[in-house]
């Protein structure tokens, strides 16, 4: 059986301005473009999204209270291997780019197409 992967046509790129937007609303907008739901030819089992370029990430609206509420987990598979990071730690170590990337990652469907979608996300300050 052949894989049904639709290639993206060159020249199709969505530019999203993050200035003044909140993290969740920005992430859901980006996830919609990456999944291809803004297109007429959307099919959930075939990747038909477009490249997304996010600009002005450093001007995003986020409060310190929200950074304290956010947490990210990673599990190694071994006993006691669960690591939990707060949003403040992620912001200090990796910056707002990583927070936006993780928010978009968790808003995409958790299937085999998620990696393919994330490859088409470019984030700039």
C-alpha positions in Angstrom: 0.0 0.0 0.0 1.3 3.4 -0.9 1.5 6.2 1.7 -0.9 8.9 1.0 1.2 12.0 1.7 0.3 15.1 -0.2 3.3 17.4 -0.9 3.0 21.1 -0.3 3.1 23.3 -3.3 6.0 25.8 -3.1 5.1 29.4 -2.5 2.3 28.7 0.0 3.3 30.2 3.3 1.2 31.7 6.0 2.7 34.6 8.0 1.3 35.0 11.5 2.1 38.2 13.5 2.2 37.3 17.2 2.4 40.9 18.4 -0.2 41.6 21.1 -1.8 38.1 21.0 -2.1 35.7 23.9 -0.3 32.4 23.8 -3.3 30.0 23.5 -5.1 32.0 20.8 -1.9 32.3 18.8 -1.2 28.6 19.1 -4.7 27.6 18.0 -4.5 29.9 15.0 -1.1 28.4 14.0 -2.4 24.8 14.6 -5.3 25.5 12.2 -3.0 26.5 9.4 -0.6 23.6 10.0 -3.3 21.0 10.0 -4.8 22.4 6.8 -8.2 23.1 8.2 -8.3 26.5 6.5 -8.3 24.8 3.1 -11.3 23.5 1.1 -9.4 20.3 0.3 -8.9 19.3 4.0 -8.8 15.6 4.7 -7.8 14.5 8.2 -5.8 11.5 7.1 -3.8 13.3 4.4 -1.4 16.2 5.3 -2.5 19.2 3.3 -1.4 22.1 5.5 0.9 25.0 4.6 4.2 26.4 5.9 3.7 28.8 8.8 6.1 31.5 9.7 5.5 33.2 13.0 7.0 36.7 13.5 7.3 39.0 16.5 7.2 36.2 19.1 9.0 38.4 21.6 6.0 40.8 21.7 3.5 38.2 22.8 1.1 39.0 25.7 1.8 36.7 28.6 1.7 37.3 32.4 3.9 35.9 35.1 0.9 34.3 36.7 0.2 32.4 33.4 3.9 31.3 33.2 3.5 29.9 36.8 0.4 27.9 35.7 1.9 26.4 32.6 3.8 23.1 33.1 5.4 20.7 30.7 6.1 17.0 31.3 8.5 14.5 29.8 8.6 10.8 30.7 11.7 8.7 30.0 9.9 5.3 30.4 11.8 4.3 33.5 10.5 4.4 37.1 10.9 7.9 38.5 11.6 9.2 35.0 8.8 11.8 35.0 10.2 15.4 34.6 8.0 18.4 35.1 9.0 21.9 34.1 7.1 25.1 34.9 6.6 27.7 32.2 9.0 30.1 34.0 11.8 27.6 33.7 11.2 27.0 30.0 11.0 30.8 29.4 14.3 31.5 31.2 16.2 28.6 29.6 14.8 28.5 26.1 12.7 31.6 25.6 9.3 32.4 24.2 10.0 30.5 21.0 10.0 27.2 22.9 6.8 28.0 24.7 5.0 28.8 21.5 6.4 25.6 19.9 5.2 23.4 22.8 1.7 25.1 22.8 1.3 24.5 19.1 2.6 20.9 19.4 0.0 20.0 22.0 -2.8 21.6 20.0 -2.1 19.4 16.9 -3.7 15.9 16.7 -1.6 13.2 18.3 -1.2 11.0 15.3 1.6 10.2 12.8 1.1 13.5 10.9 2.0 15.7 13.9 5.8 15.5 13.2 5.2 16.3 9.6 3.2 19.4 10.6 5.7 20.6 13.1 8.5 20.5 10.4 6.7 23.2 8.6 6.6 25.7 11.5 9.2 28.5 11.6 9.4 30.8 14.6 11.2 34.1 14.6 11.6 36.8 17.2 
